[in-house]
Amino acid sequence: MTVRILYGTQTGASKTMAETLEKTLFALNISGFHFQTSVVNMKDYDQDNLEQEAIVVAILSTWTHGQPPEDAKMFCNWITDMTQDFRVSKSWLNGVQHAVFGLGNAEYDEDYGTAAKNLDRDLSDLGSPSLVSLGLGDDNVDQFKQFDVWMDNLVAAMCEHSSEKAVAALKKNSSPVKANKAGKKWLSQKEFRRQKRAKKAEANGETVELNEEDLMNEQFLVDDFSDDEEQSKQNANDDSGMVDVEDIGKSMKESEAASKSREMVTPMQRKALTKEGYKIIGTHSAVKLCRWTKHQLRGRGGCYKHAFYGITSYQCMETTPSLACANKCVFCWRHHKNPVGRVWRWKTDDAETLVKGSIERHQNMIKELKGLPGLIPARWDEAFTVRHCALSLVGEAIMYPQINEFCKQLHNRHISSFLVTNAQFPEKIAALDPITQLYVSVDAATKESLRAVDRPLFKDFWERFLACLKELKHKGQRTVYRLTLVKSYNMEELDNYAELINIGQPDFIEVKAVTYCGKSDGSDLTMKNVPWHEEVRGFCSALCDRVSGDYALASEHAHSNCVLIAKKKFCRDGVWHTWIDYERFHELIATYYEDGTPFTADDYTAPTPYWALYDSKEQGFDPVETRFRRTKDGKVVEFAYQSTESGCG
């Protein structure tokens, strides 16, 4: 019996599942079945062969806005066209059995598994009987385990279907079964020999172990057709026989119910994140060493936060208390290996444990850098004392139910807090206690482009986005819009960006070119989507012209392809004050925790050094550092600057 396994994939998961099913069916051939399987990408499948198939299994994901993945679009659209063509009979595929499994994320509500649902419906509309009900895998749970449950039911149904066809063929092609004088039916040769061995063993007081082939013979190969028919009737009413649609639904519901009290990170996600260098803490948090930490430990320059705000990059810890996110942004440099969700429904680790765990793992990673070429020993010693925390590693940190306590634990240790949110939780922003600096990612300026860039889970994502910007205006501490520019996606909406700035009135606006992180199955971005630094500068200059003269170009970090726009109130007596007085902040936050005394961004500013100013010849590169550039022939060439006073130790 031929089994065609078709797949449509964006990240490769559907292909893996298709190959797993093929191996499972191939193994069953040892048991007497004759499954002739082949795995084919939907884009390579010859559609003219469809009506000649015996069994077709389709495994495909749902991509952006409920659409099939690119390699499945043509096939799925063709099937849909067939259902709408009046010339095509509604019984066209009544000789083709089918089964469909869809991959996606349940957080997308009506878009969840849409491509698979539509394909299953269309095949049924064309007369194709379904072997089992539609299966759906949620990558927020463990879609491979869900696939295994569905596959077990499918394989059982296929075995049943195969045996019924075999029996029907024997009935049709065989001569009538002869009975001997005693009225007994003749057995097949294999079955006769098996029973003879069994009787001999029983006479000797031995037991006979039946292999898989014997078991299949016991069920299918006895030539007593009347007994077979009776057995088939019994199997139809037996839970262990034919697969019931309700059984599949029950299995899926049991799997879903078991997941409600689960840990956030699945074993597969943990493996993928660990492989990329993340140190998982507890059940939903992680820490990772930033490359700028390594750079500054070697005296090769700090990150843009060093230029804009005066942090010490080698004393900065990048972490998150929530690996889950409410978006799947096209430029996400985590390649969507983290969980997603709209509400917190996982086991919750306490804040103090997470902060301690983050610091310990960060220190362990610092310890491993001891043999790093060019390491400055004094900086390495200081790096064990964490002074800054970037809550922007991956996921949506503000989702964590104990985010206020988490930040308090940081502040109690004299660690400043830089929290980034994707502007989907306005109620969380409103409830957030003061922190050092609060970011909102503004990835696009219109509803349509934001949906295309961020691929949010919430239906009311735009309303939530605007509500977050409004809440930002009421926060007393430093607030920042973070704009990530992606060519062909979001650089043509200057007037719309200006309107959004007027809504939230942030203290600062960071404008950064998208970072290309290599090819990803989850994104179609290429280097062509990355703007040049001059293009970023031009965008920022044009944006300042559109915001009523309240903002000006303050700083830049050319190495990060990033520019800082600031409110003019931070330019005092002709001197920009974008840097932070961290000691003063810790005094203010301690008083706030003690008696609730409020404070504002104006209370803990510090002057910006000349080398970090916009249009300076250093372009944000600290002169106390040493610049290295790699030539075309691969050699590393050093560019030295004259040492000056800077915020770096």
Residue pairs with C-beta under 8 A, 6 or more apart in sequence:
1 33
1 34
1 35
1 36
1 54
1 55
1 162
1 165
2 36
2 37
2 38
2 53
2 54
2 55
3 25
3 35
3 36
3 37
3 38
3 54
3 55
3 56
3 57
3 158
4 37
4 38
4 40
4 45
4 49
4 53
4 55
4 56
4 57
5 18
5 21
5 22
5 37
5 38
5 39
5 40
5 57
5 59
6 18
6 40
6 41
6 42
6 45
6 56
6 57
6 58
6 59
6 60
6 75
7 14
7 15
7 17
7 18
7 39
7 40
7 41
7 42
7 58
7 59
7 60
7 72
8 14
8 41
8 42
8 43
8 58
8 59
8 60
8 61
8 68
8 69
8 71
8 72
8 75
8 76
8 115
9 15
9 41
9 60
9 61
9 69
9 71
9 72
9 521
10 61
10 63
10 69
10 70
10 521
10 522
11 61
11 336
11 521
11 522
12 521
13 61
13 103
13 139
13 143
13 144
14 59
14 60
14 61
14 69
14 103
15 39
15 41
16 144
17 59
17 101
17 103
17 144
17 147
17 151
18 39
18 57
18 59
19 39
20 147
20 151
21 37
21 57
21 59
21 151
21 154
21 155
22 37
22 38
22 39
24 151
24 155
25 33
25 35
25 37
25 155
25 158
26 35
26 37
28 35
28 155
28 159
29 35
30 212
30 213
31 212
31 213
31 215
31 216
32 213
32 216
32 217
32 220
32 221
33 159
33 162
33 216
34 162
35 158
35 162
41 71
42 58
42 60
42 71
42 72
42 74
42 75
42 76
43 71
43 72
43 74
43 75
45 75
47 75
47 78
50 56
50 93
50 96
51 92
51 93
51 95
51 96
53 96
54 95
54 96
54 97
55 96
55 97
55 98
55 99
55 131
55 158
55 161
56 96
56 97
56 98
56 99
56 123
56 128
57 98
57 99
57 100
57 101
57 154
58 98
58 99
58 100
58 101
58 116
58 119
58 120
58 123
59 100
59 101
59 102
59 103
59 147
60 68
60 69
60 72
60 76
60 100
60 101
60 102
60 103
60 115
60 116
60 119
61 68
61 69
61 102
61 103
61 104
61 115
62 68
62 102
62 103
62 104
62 108
62 111
62 112
62 113
62 114
62 115
62 116
63 69
63 70
63 115
64 452
64 455
65 111
65 451
66 108
66 110
66 111
66 114
66 115
67 73
67 114
67 115
68 76
68 115
68 119
69 115
72 115
76 115
76 118
76 119
76 122
79 119
79 122
79 123
79 126
80 118
80 122
82 88
82 92
82 122
82 126
83 122
83 125
83 126
88 126
89 127
90 125
90 126
90 127
91 126
91 127
92 126
92 127
93 123
93 126
93 127
93 128
94 127
94 128
94 129
96 123
96 128
97 128
97 129
97 130
97 131
97 161
98 120
98 123
98 124
98 128
98 129
98 130
98 131
99 130
99 131
99 132
99 135
99 154
99 157
100 116
100 119
100 120
100 123
100 130
100 134
100 135
101 116
101 134
101 135
101 136
101 137
101 147
101 150
101 151
102 113
102 115
102 116
102 117
102 134
102 135
102 136
102 137
103 113
103 116
103 136
103 137
103 139
103 143
104 111
104 112
104 113
104 114
104 116
104 136
104 137
104 138
104 139
105 112
105 138
105 139
105 140
105 340
105 457
106 112
106 136
106 138
106 140
106 141
107 140
107 326
107 340
107 341
107 342
107 457
108 457
109 459
112 136
112 138
113 134
113 136
116 134
116 136
117 134
120 130
120 134
123 130
124 130
131 154
131 157
131 158
131 161
131 243
132 150
132 153
132 154
132 157
132 243
132 245
132 248
133 245
133 248
133 249
135 146
135 147
135 149
135 150
135 154
135 248
135 252
136 146
136 252
137 143
137 144
137 146
137 147
137 150
138 146
138 256
140 339
140 340
140 341
141 255
141 256
141 259
141 262
141 266
142 259
142 266
142 267
142 268
144 268
145 255
146 252
146 255
149 248
149 251
149 252
149 255
150 248
150 251
150 252
153 243
153 247
153 248
153 251
154 243
156 243
157 242
157 243
160 235
160 241
160 242
160 243
163 219
163 220
164 232
166 220
167 220
167 225
167 228
167 232
170 225
171 225
177 185
177 186
177 223
177 224
177 225
178 186
179 185
179 186
180 186
185 222
185 223
185 224
185 227
186 223
187 195
187 222
187 223
187 224
188 217
188 221
188 222
188 223
190 217
190 221
191 217
191 218
191 221
191 222
191 223
194 214
194 217
197 208
198 208
201 207
201 208
210 218
219 231
220 228
222 228
234 241
235 241
235 242
236 242
239 247
260 345
261 347
262 346
262 347
263 283
263 284
263 346
263 347
264 283
264 284
264 322
264 323
264 324
264 339
264 346
264 347
265 273
265 280
265 283
265 284
265 323
265 339
266 339
269 323
269 337
269 338
269 339
270 280
272 337
273 280
273 286
273 323
273 337
273 338
273 394
274 280
276 334
276 337
277 288
277 289
278 286
278 287
278 288
278 393
278 394
279 286
279 287
279 288
279 361
279 364
279 365
280 286
281 287
281 319
281 349
281 354
281 357
281 358
281 361
282 349
282 353
282 354
282 357
283 346
283 347
283 349
284 321
284 322
284 323
284 324
284 346
284 347
284 348
284 349
284 400
285 319
285 320
285 321
285 322
285 323
285 349
285 354
285 357
285 358
286 319
286 320
286 323
286 393
286 394
287 317
287 318
287 319
287 320
287 357
287 358
287 361
287 362
287 365
287 393
288 318
288 319
288 393
289 318
289 362
289 365
289 366
290 303
290 313
290 316
290 318
290 390
292 301
292 302
292 303
292 306
292 313
292 316
293 313
293 314
293 316
293 318
293 366
293 383
294 369
294 372
295 301
295 302
295 303
295 313
296 302
296 303
296 306
296 312
296 313
296 314
296 379
296 625
296 648
297 314
297 369
297 372
297 375
297 376
297 379
297 380
297 383
298 372
298 373
298 374
298 375
298 376
299 374
299 376
299 379
299 625
299 626
300 374
300 625
300 626
300 627
300 628
301 559
301 621
301 622
301 625
301 626
301 627
302 311
302 312
302 313
302 314
302 622
302 625
302 648
303 311
303 313
303 316
303 557
303 560
304 510
304 512
304 557
304 559
304 560
304 562
304 564
304 620
305 311
305 313
305 316
305 388
305 390
305 418
306 312
306 313
306 622
306 647
306 648
307 555
307 556
307 557
307 611
307 612
307 620
307 621
307 622
308 508
308 510
308 555
308 557
308 564
308 578
308 579
308 608
308 612
308 620
309 437
309 578
309 579
309 580
310 579
310 580
310 582
310 606
310 608
310 647
311 387
311 388
311 416
311 580
312 382
312 387
312 388
312 647
312 648
312 649
313 648
314 379
314 382
314 383
315 382
315 383
315 385
315 386
315 387
315 388
316 386
316 387
316 388
316 389
316 390
317 358
317 359
317 362
317 386
317 388
317 389
317 390
317 415
318 389
318 390
318 392
318 393
319 358
319 362
319 389
319 390
319 391
319 393
320 391
320 392
320 393
320 394
320 395
320 397
321 351
321 354
321 391
321 397
321 400
321 402
321 403
321 406
322 344
322 395
322 396
322 397
322 398
322 399
322 400
323 338
323 339
323 394
323 395
324 338
324 339
324 340
324 341
324 344
324 346
324 395
324 396
324 399
325 338
325 339
325 340
325 341
325 394
325 395
325 396
325 422
326 340
326 341
326 342
326 396
326 399
326 422
326 424
326 425
326 456
326 457
326 458
327 340
327 396
327 422
327 424
327 454
327 455
327 456
327 457
328 336
328 340
328 454
328 455
328 457
328 522
329 422
329 443
329 453
329 454
329 455
330 452
330 453
330 454
330 455
330 486
330 489
330 523
330 524
330 525
331 453
331 484
331 486
331 514
331 515
331 523
331 525
332 522
332 523
333 515
333 517
334 394
335 517
335 520
335 521
335 522
335 523
336 520
336 522
338 394
338 395
339 395
340 457
341 399
341 457
342 457
342 458
344 399
344 400
344 401
348 400
348 401
348 402
350 402
350 405
351 402
351 405
351 406
351 408
351 409
352 405
352 409
354 406
355 406
355 409
355 410
355 413
358 389
359 386
359 413
362 386
363 384
363 386
366 380
366 383
366 384
367 384
369 375
369 380
370 380
378 649
379 649
382 649
386 413
386 415
387 414
387 415
387 416
387 582
388 415
388 416
388 418
389 410
389 415
389 416
389 417
389 418
390 418
390 420
391 397
391 417
391 418
391 419
391 420
392 418
392 419
392 420
392 439
396 421
396 422
396 424
396 425
397 403
397 419
397 420
397 421
398 419
398 421
398 425
398 428
398 429
398 432
399 425
399 428
400 406
403 419
403 428
403 432
404 431
404 432
404 433
407 417
407 419
407 433
407 435
408 433
408 593
410 416
410 417
411 417
411 586
411 589
411 590
411 593
414 586
416 436
416 437
416 580
416 582
416 585
416 586
417 435
417 436
417 437
418 435
418 436
418 437
418 439
419 432
419 435
419 437
419 438
419 439
420 439
420 440
420 441
420 482
421 428
421 429
421 438
421 439
421 440
421 441
421 468
422 440
422 441
422 443
422 454
423 440
423 441
423 442
423 464
423 465
423 468
423 469
424 456
424 458
424 461
424 464
424 465
424 468
425 464
425 468
426 464
426 467
426 468
426 470
426 471
429 438
429 440
429 468
429 471
429 472
429 475
430 471
430 474
432 438
432 475
433 592
434 475
434 476
434 477
434 589
434 592
434 598
434 599
435 477
436 477
436 478
436 580
436 582
436 585
437 477
437 478
437 479
437 480
437 580
438 472
438 475
438 477
438 478
438 479
438 480
439 479
439 480
439 481
439 482
439 510
440 468
440 469
440 472
440 479
440 480
440 481
440 482
440 504
440 506
441 482
441 484
442 469
442 481
442 482
442 483
442 497
442 500
443 450
443 453
443 454
443 483
443 484
443 490
444 450
444 452
444 453
444 454
444 489
444 490
444 493
445 490
445 493
445 496
445 497
445 499
445 500
446 493
446 496
447 462
449 489
449 490
449 493
450 456
450 461
450 462
450 465
451 461
451 462
452 489
453 486
453 489
453 490
454 461
458 464
466 503
469 500
469 503
469 504
470 503
470 504
472 479
472 504
472 505
472 506
473 479
473 503
473 504
473 505
476 598
476 599
476 600
476 601
477 599
477 600
477 601
478 507
478 508
478 580
478 601
479 504
479 506
479 507
479 508
479 601
480 506
480 507
480 508
480 509
480 510
481 500
481 501
481 504
481 506
481 508
481 509
481 510
482 510
482 512
483 497
483 509
483 510
483 511
483 512
484 490
484 512
484 513
484 514
485 491
485 511
485 512
485 513
485 514
485 531
485 535
485 536
485 539
486 514
486 525
486 529
487 528
487 529
487 530
487 531
488 528
488 529
489 529
491 531
491 535
491 539
494 539
494 542
494 543
494 546
495 546
497 543
497 546
498 543
498 546
498 547
501 509
501 543
501 547
501 551
502 547
502 548
505 550
506 567
507 566
507 567
507 570
507 601
508 554
508 564
508 565
508 566
508 567
508 570
508 578
509 543
509 551
509 564
509 565
509 566
510 562
510 563
510 564
510 565
511 536
511 539
511 540
511 543
511 562
511 563
511 564
511 565
512 536
512 560
512 561
512 562
512 563
513 530
513 531
513 532
513 533
513 535
513 536
513 561
513 562
514 525
514 529
514 530
514 531
515 530
516 525
516 526
516 527
516 529
516 530
530 561
531 539
531 561
532 561
533 558
533 561
536 561
536 562
536 563
537 556
537 563
540 553
540 563
540 565
541 553
543 551
543 565
544 551
544 552
544 553
544 565
549 568
550 567
550 568
551 565
551 566
551 567
551 568
552 565
552 566
552 568
552 571
553 563
553 564
553 565
553 614
553 615
554 564
554 565
554 566
554 570
554 571
554 576
554 578
554 608
554 613
554 614
555 563
555 564
555 566
555 576
555 578
555 608
555 612
555 613
555 614
555 620
556 562
556 563
556 564
556 614
556 615
556 619
556 620
557 563
557 612
557 619
557 620
557 621
558 619
558 620
558 621
559 619
559 620
559 621
560 620
563 614
564 578
564 614
566 576
566 578
569 602
570 576
570 577
570 578
570 605
571 577
575 607
575 608
576 607
576 608
576 613
577 605
577 606
577 607
577 608
578 605
578 608
578 612
579 605
579 606
579 607
579 608
579 609
579 647
580 604
580 605
580 606
581 604
581 605
581 606
582 604
584 603
584 604
585 604
588 597
588 599
588 603
588 604
589 599
591 597
591 599
592 598
592 599
609 644
609 645
609 646
609 647
610 616
611 618
611 620
611 621
611 622
611 623
611 644
611 646
612 618
612 620
612 622
618 641
621 627
621 641
622 646
622 647
622 648
623 641
623 642
623 643
623 644
623 646
624 641
624 643
624 644
624 646
624 648
625 641
625 648
626 638
626 639
626 640
626 641
627 638
627 639
627 640
627 641
628 636
628 637
628 638
628 639
629 636
629 637
629 639
630 636
630 637
631 637
